[in-house]
Amino acid sequence: MRIFGTDGIRGQVGKYPLTAENILKLAKASSLVLKKKNSISRVVINKDTRLSGYIYEPALTAGFISMGINVVLVGPLPTPALTLLSKSLRADFSVMITASHNPFFDNGLKFFSNQGYKISIEEENKIEDYFFNYNFDNFKIKHSNYGKAVRLNDAMGRYSEALKRSADRELDYSKIKVTLDCANGAAYKVAPEVLFEMGVDLHTIADKPSGTNINDRCGSLFPNKASQVVKKKKCNMGICLDGDGDRVILIDEKGDELKGEELIFIFAKYYLKNKSLKKRSKIVTNEIANFGLDIALNKLGLKLIRVKVGDKNILQEIQINNHLFGGEPSGHFIFRDDLLIGDGMTTAIRIMSIMLKEGKKLSELKKGLDLLSVLDINQKIDRERFFQNEDKIYRNLNLLLSNKEIFFNIRPSGTESVLRVNLQYYKRNIKVNVLNKLKINIIKIISDAC
């Protein structure tokens, strides 16, 4: 039975595998896999603002110390801070305690290498193997070799300076008025301070975490409140982060939410114009991105490469083939030249810089992209029955959807017991009643099988 999903370990607090006892055991198991030989034996632990962080932070700390590893505590800070801190602190590896955009009663763990990259599937498998099969009672260590724990006082300062380096010092950011929604999450303190220090005219909301209000009707999943503030305060843009600060949704001056594909398009046009991209360059996105983006980029002379869902897959493709950047519709963006990997604030700062350099509003920058209509079906499944009947389900869904004027993608969620079916189509090519009938049949195929 796998513990890791598509983005680390995630689930409901207090339920398997996220009990305090299991977190302690996971710390020990990950130590055996990720600790470097002949190193200083150090791990960095970060967290968001969830109440359950007070359970998991000390549990992880105790586990690592018992394995002879020193612990540096740095949270709460956004997940991408570990890109910087893992390297600068010469850590063997690092851990983020977060469930990202999920509600407060969920939590999870993300493991990163000493270079700040998410660990490989092979390493995840080894950790699981030790978790299930290793007898830690047999692990012997001298009492004098136990690790120690310290809290790094200047962690936020290190991270904020890295954020500000993504800004252009020659630009006057005081010309931009911004609504910032911190999702009551990990960026609640550092994000407003950075924008203030950049000179931005700032209105901040959802920056008072209670431990239970993270992502609660705010942030990247709920941008409506920020949209209202943008219109009321006549802001140039809105920035909506998620609970751990790696995802961002932007809002234009009209209060309209920009899709992830629209941000990819804005970046592509700008980097092509300033020659950071050449004709026939490739940009990375995932398998469910809107096919309207392919069409718009082709007109610019650019090509879109699709990988499986997950920012880890975007990063891997960028690194292996040296692409300039990539992103997901959900709001994750990765740039090859960034100090911070997949950072929501870095993405927002880049967009602000483009607005100032181009002298255009955000609604103007996104022109030239026509997105297809989208229908997302998220059907609950019994995971065990799904994997037993997986081939049959895919075969029947493919038979149903093939030869229709529809782009489609079918995939199980890595974090929920849900099968996701993404349909994309031109409104002019398919009638509403046909679409509704397809939806009913899709749900029936899935529910009958699992």
N, C-alpha and C positions, 0 to 999 in steps of 0.2 A: 504493500500500500504506500503510495507516494505522499509525502508531506509537502514537498515543494510544488507550487503551481507555476503559472507563466511569469509571475513577478514575485519571487520569494515565497514566503509562507504567510498565509492570511486566513483568518477565520474569526469566530466569535470568542470573545474573552471568556476564559474559564472553562471552555469546552475543548475537547481534543482537537488538535494537539497543543492548543494554547493555554495549558495549565501552567502554574508556576513551576511545578515539578518537571514538566517536559521542557520548559525553557531552560532550566538549569542543565538538564541532560543534553539539550541541543548545543548549549555553550561548550560543554565538554566534548561532544562529538565533533563540532566544527573546529575545536582546538587541534584535534588529532589530524585533521585534514589540511587546515589552512595555516597553521603555525609554521614559520620558516625555520629551517635548520641554521644554526650558527648566526642567529639574529638576536636583536634586543628583546624579542618576545613581547610585543606590544599590540593591543587592539584598541580601536577607537569605537566608542558607543555613542550614538546620536539617537534622538527621539523627537516625536512631534508632541502635541499638547494633550493627548488623551490621558484620562485619569488612570487607565491601566498601565501607563508607562511607569508609574510608581511601583507596580508589581514586577514588570519585566526587566527594568533597568538593574535593580539590585540582584535579581535572579541570574541574569547574564553575568553580572560582575562577579558574583560568588563562584559561578561555574568556571569562568576564565582564571580567576585568582587561584582556585583549587588545582588548576592545571599548570600553574607556574607562569602565567601570563600577566603582565602589567596592564592595567586598564586606564584609559583616558576618557573621561566623560565630557561631552561637549554640548549636549542639547539643552533646550529644544532649538534646533536649527533645521532648515530645509535639507532634504536628502542630498542634493547635489553638493552641499558643503563637504561631504565626505570625499569627493574627488580631490579637493584641495588638501584637506586635513590628513587623509591617509598618506599622501606623499610627503607633505611637509613634516609630519610627525614620525616618519619612517616606521609606520605601523606594519605589522605582518598582514593584517586585514582589518576590516571595520564592519560594523553592524548598524543598521537603521531600524529603530522600533517604530513601525507605522503601518496603518492600513490604507494609506494614501487618501483617496476620495471617499472611502467608506464611512459610515456613521461611527460614533464614538464607542459603541459597544463591540465593534470589531477592532482587531489589532493584528500585527504581524511582524515579521522579520525580513529584512533584505540584507544579504551578505555581499561585501565588496572586497576586491583584491587590494593589495598594497598600492596599486596604481589607480584605485578608485573605480574600477570596472566591476560590474556584476559578475559573480563567480560563474563558472561554466556548469553545464548540465552534468558533466562527469564529476565535478566536485560536489554538486548537490547529491548525486547518487552515492558518493562515498560517505557523505555526512549521514545520509539516511541509513546506510549499511551499519555504520558505527552506532547510530541511535538505536537501531533495532537489535543488534547482535553483540555489541561489545559489553563486557562486564566491567564497568568502571570501578567496581570494588577491588579489582586486581591492578588498577593503575597506582603505582607507588611513586611518591615524591617526598623529599625531605621537607619537614616543616619550615626550615630556613629558606627553602626555594619557592615558597608560595609567592604569588604576585602581590602587587599593591594597586590601589586605585587613587587617582587624583582627578580633580575637575579643572579643566583648562579655562582660565579666566578670560583670556583674550580670543577665544574661539570665534565669537561673533565679529570681532574686529578684523580678524584674518579673512573671514568670509566676505564681509562687506567691502573690504578693499578689492578683493577679486571681482566682485560685482561691478564696482565703479570702474574697473579697468576695461569693461566691455562698453563703456560710454566713450564718446568722442569729446575730448577736452576743448576742442575748438567750437563746439556747438553751445548755444544758449538754451538750456532746457527750461529756463523760467518762462519761455514762450508757450509751454505746454501745460494745460490744466488737466489733471488726472484724478479719476476716482479709483482708489485702490481697495479691493476686497481681499482681505487676508485669510478668509475662511476660518477665522479663529484657530488657525493652525500654526505650523512650525515657523512661518515667516512673519508672524504677527508683530514682532518687534524690529527685526532687521530690515524688512522691506520698506516700511515707512521711513526709517532713518536714512537708508541709502537714497531714496528719491528726494527726501528733504535736503540732504547734503549735495545732491546734484543740482538743486535749485528749482525743482519741479513745484508748480502750484498744486498742492495736494489736498485731497479730501479722502480720508481713510475710514473704512467701515469694517466690521467683523474683525476687530483687532483686540478683543478682550476675552481671551480663552478662559473657560471655567473648568475645563476637563471633560465636559459633556456636550459642549456646543460646537465642536469642530465639525465643519461641513454641514451644519444644521441650517438649512435654507439660506445658504450663503456659499460663496466661492465658485469654483469653475462649473459645478453641476447646477447651481442655482444663481444665474447671473442677473435675474430680474431686478433685484434690489439695486444692484450697482448700475443697471441700465437706467433706472428711475433717477438715481442721483446724478448720473451723467447729464441727463436732460434738464433736471432741475437746476443744477449748478453751471450748466452750459460748458461742460468739460469737452476737451478735444478727444478724450478716449477714456475707457475703463479697463482696468487690469484685474482679472479675477483669478486668483491662485487656488490650488487645492490644498488639502490638509498637510501634505509634506512638501509643497512648494516646487514640485518638478513639472507640474502641469499648469498651463495658463490658457485662459479664454479672454480674448480682447473684444471690446465693445467700441463701435465707432461713435462719432459725435452726434449721430441721430438716435443713439440708443440701441442700434442693431448689433447682434452678436455675430462676430466673424467666425466662419467655419475654419477648421485647421487647414483645409485645402486652400482657402483664400489666403491664409498667411504664407503657405508654401509658394503660392503664385506671386504674392508681393515680393517675397525674398528673391525668387527666381528672376523676375523682371528687373529688379534693382541690380542684382549681382551680374546679370547679363549686360546691363547698360554700363556698369563701371568696370566691365571686363574681368571680374573675378570668376565669371563663368564664360565659357566659349560655346559657340554653336555645337550641337551634338553632345554637350555635357549631360551627365545623368544625375537625376535627383531621386532620393530614396523615400518611399512611403510604404504603407502596409497594404495588405490584400483587400481591405474593405474601404479604402479611400475612394472618393467619388470619381467616376470615369470621365466626368467633365473636365477634371484636371489634366488627364492624358491629352485630351483634345486641345485644351488651351496651351499647354506646354509644347505640343507638337507644332502649333502655329508660330511659336517663338523659336523653333529649331532645337528644342530640348527634349529629352526623353525621361520618362518616369520608370523607375525600377520598383517592383513590389516585393516585399518580404512578408513573412508571417507577422501577426500582430504581436507587439511588444517592443518597447524602446531598445531592449537588448539586441534585437535583430536588426534594427535600424543602425545602431552603433557598429555592430559587427560588419555590416555591408559597407559602411563608410570607411572603416579602418582597413578592411581587406583590399578594397578597390579605390581608395583615396578620393572618394567623392567629397564635394564641398559641404553639403548639408543634406538633412532629411527630416521628416516629421510625420506625425500621425494626426488623423482627424480629431482625436481626443484632446490634443493640446500639448503633446510631447514633441520637442524640437531639439535636434542635436547638430552642432556645427563643429567641423573638423578642427578649427583653430581656437575653440573655446577653452578657457582655463577650467570651467565648470561644465560638466556633462549633463545635458538635459535639464537645464535650469530655467524655470518659468520666468524669473525676473530678468535673466540675461536676454531671453527672447523678447520680452516687453521693451527693454532698453534698446535693443537693435531696431525694433519697429519705430520707437520714438525718434531715433537717429535718422531713419529713412524719411520720416515725415518732415523733419526739419531740413534735411538736405534737398529733398524734392519740393519742399514748399507746398505740400498737398495734404488735404484732409484724408483720414483713414478710409472714408467711404469712396474717395476718388482713387486711392491706390489699388483697391480691389477690383476696379473695372477691367473687363476683358475676360472674365471667367464666368461661364454659364454652367451651373451645376445641375446634374440630373436629379430628378425626384427620387426620394429614398423611402423605403418601407423596411423598418427593422422589426423582426419577430423574435422575441426572447421567450422560448417555451421551456418551462420547468421539466426536468427529467430526473429519473432515478439513475445515478451515474453507473451503477453496476449493470443494470439492464441495458443502458445505452451502449456500453462497450461490448456487451454480448451481441447486440443487434446492430452495431455500427454500420457494417457493410450494407445491410438491407436498407437501413434508413437513408444512407447516402444514395444508394441506387434508385430508390423510389422517388426521392426528392429531385434527383437529376433527371429522371424520366418525366416528372411533372413540369419542371422548369425549362428543360431544353426545347429548342425550336420556338421559344417565345422571344419577343424583342425586349429581353430583360438581362441585365448583368446580375449575377447572383454569387453569393459566398456563404458557405455553411461551415460553422466551427463551434465546438464546445467551448464554453467559458473556462478559463483557467482558475477563476476565483469563486465561481458560483455553480450550483447544479442547474445549469441552463444551457440549452442549445440555441445558438444565435444564427438566424438566417437573415442575411442582408440582401434586399432587392433594390436595384437601381434601374430607372426607366425614364424614357421621354414621355411626358404626360400625353402628348399628341398621339402616341403609338399604342396606348393601352387604355381601355375603358375602365371606369371605376368599378363596375359590377364584376368585370373579369378579374380585377385585382383582388376584390373582396373574396371571390370564390377561391382564388389561389391561396389566399391567407388561410381560409377555413380548411382547405385540403392539406396545406403544410402542417398546420397544428394537429390535424387528425393523424397524419402519417407518423409524426413524432410521438404523440400521446398513446397511440395504439401499440407502438413498439417499446416505449419506456415510460 
